[in-house]
Amino acid sequence: MNIKSSAIVVFSPTGTSRKVALAMCEGCGYPSRVVDATYKTPDELTFAPDELVFVAVPVYGGMVAPLAMQRIAAMQGSGTPIVPIVVYGNRAYEGALSQLDGFVTQRGFVTVAAAAFVGEHSYSSKEHPIAVGRPDMTDIADARNFGKRIAEKLSAATAPQAVDVTQLVPPRDSLWSKLRFVFFILRQRRRKKPAVKPVPIVDDERCKGCGKCAHLCPNGAISPDGRHTDAHRCIKCCACVKSCPVQARMFNTPYAPMLSQCFATRKSPVTLL
Ligand SMILES: Cc1cc2nc3c(=O)[nH]c(=O)nc-3n(C[C@H](O)[C@H](O)[C@H](O)COP(=O)(O)O)c2cc1C
């Protein structure tokens, strides 16, 4: 196949999906462009058959982050080769990769390769670390190498060959970790839901009102001075928490300690070609 260029379509509030996709794209060696869907719906989402597309999104609750799906809903290919990539916080990616594959396949793309990588969990903190620093150097090297192999496969083929993403075997957890997490979820479900959805809180003494958090919120949920968060718009991505220069924002969730305890064992990326 004569691929002329590549494009990365990405939704990545805390930047891990973006890092993985950039490394993979760099590895494949074609001239590339980034179509960023993190802050708004991109104007142009139509792709030519001689372009290789990487679409990278985070996993939320075992599925593709719903706002990502909304933002990329207009994607359209015409027999265009594509690599769906899901990035998850070392717990599980569950149905997300099949969902993304089904979505792109219905829109005129051919899935020629697929991958699930680990990124630092959005809820990770000093107290409750979850996959800290991922993707790390090893992940990035794996992503680059995978990109190189994709390019080699495409240059040897006459037409894009679809892969079956259900063949990808996810990393396993110990039975103990899985059971502990399932019981925790069941307990959470039995609890009375709070009247207002939980959102990151602001330490008013630390906050300088710089507005960086408001600028980086993918859904416009934060007031320009950073002091108020609209619970209906907040997607809990924690971009505001991670980007605050004075650590004035925190998201207190019972999930963080549980995830930190149950999913401390490093999971490696899984790829399909
Ligand atoms: C609301 C929410 C739900 C999440 N659900 C999962 C999940 O089901 N499994 C998992 O392993 N990680 C989960 N994560 C962690 C993210 O998938 C992970 O941090 C990812 O690297 C974020 O991607 P980004 O840096 O591109 O925003 C969740 C994060 C958030 C904010």
The ligand as an SDF file (V2000), in Angstrom:
LIG
                    3D

 31 33  0  0  0  0  0  0  0  0999 V2000
  -14.2250    8.6910   34.9740 C   0  0  0  0  0  0  0  0  0  0  0  0
  -13.0410    7.7910   34.7500 C   0  0  0  0  0  0  0  0  0  0  0  0
  -13.2260    6.4180   34.6100 C   0  0  0  0  0  0  0  0  0  0  0  0
  -12.1210    5.5900   34.3910 C   0  0  0  0  0  0  0  0  0  0  0  0
  -12.3180    4.2490   34.2090 N   0  0  0  0  0  0  0  0  0  0  0  0
  -11.2620    3.4310   34.0410 C   0  0  0  0  0  0  0  0  0  0  0  0
  -11.4480    2.0220   33.8490 C   0  0  0  0  0  0  0  0  0  0  0  0
  -12.5660    1.5240   33.7500 O   0  0  0  0  0  0  0  0  0  0  0  0
  -10.3480    1.2310   33.7750 N   0  0  0  0  0  0  0  0  0  0  0  0
   -9.0800    1.7310   33.8850 C   0  0  0  0  0  0  0  0  0  0  0  0
   -8.1330    0.9480   33.8920 O   0  0  0  0  0  0  0  0  0  0  0  0
   -8.8640    3.0750   33.9640 N   0  0  0  0  0  0  0  0  0  0  0  0
   -9.9230    3.9280   34.0470 C   0  0  0  0  0  0  0  0  0  0  0  0
   -9.7210    5.2820   34.1360 N   0  0  0  0  0  0  0  0  0  0  0  0
   -8.3630    5.8190   34.0130 C   0  0  0  0  0  0  0  0  0  0  0  0
   -8.0570    6.3630   32.6000 C   0  0  0  0  0  0  0  0  0  0  0  0
   -8.4510    5.4510   31.6210 O   0  0  0  0  0  0  0  0  0  0  0  0
   -6.5410    6.6210   32.4570 C   0  0  0  0  0  0  0  0  0  0  0  0
   -6.1130    7.4670   33.4740 O   0  0  0  0  0  0  0  0  0  0  0  0
   -6.1440    7.1810   31.1250 C   0  0  0  0  0  0  0  0  0  0  0  0
   -4.7460    7.0790   31.0490 O   0  0  0  0  0  0  0  0  0  0  0  0
   -6.5580    8.6360   30.9210 C   0  0  0  0  0  0  0  0  0  0  0  0
   -6.2750    9.0300   29.5990 O   0  0  0  0  0  0  0  0  0  0  0  0
   -5.8160   10.5310   29.1830 P   0  0  0  0  0  0  0  0  0  0  0  0
   -4.5170   10.8020   29.9020 O   0  0  0  0  0  0  0  0  0  0  0  0
   -5.6040   10.4320   27.7200 O   0  0  0  0  0  0  0  0  0  0  0  0
   -6.8900   11.4640   29.6050 O   0  0  0  0  0  0  0  0  0  0  0  0
  -10.8110    6.1410   34.3400 C   0  0  0  0  0  0  0  0  0  0  0  0
  -10.6430    7.5240   34.4810 C   0  0  0  0  0  0  0  0  0  0  0  0
  -11.7360    8.3390   34.6860 C   0  0  0  0  0  0  0  0  0  0  0  0
  -11.5310    9.8260   34.8090 C   0  0  0  0  0  0  0  0  0  0  0  0
  1  2  1  0
  2  3  1  0
  2 30  2  0
  3  4  2  0
  4  5  1  0
  4 28  1  0
  5  6  2  0
  6  7  1  0
  6 13  1  0
  7  8  2  0
  7  9  1  0
  9 10  1  0
 10 11  2  0
 10 12  1  0
 12 13  2  0
 13 14  1  0
 14 15  1  0
 14 28  1  0
 15 16  1  0
 16 17  1  0
 16 18  1  0
 18 19  1  0
 18 20  1  0
 20 21  1  0
 20 22  1  0
 22 23  1  0
 23 24  1  0
 24 25  2  0
 24 26  1  0
 24 27  1  0
 28 29  2  0
 29 30  1  0
 30 31  1  0
M  END
$$$$
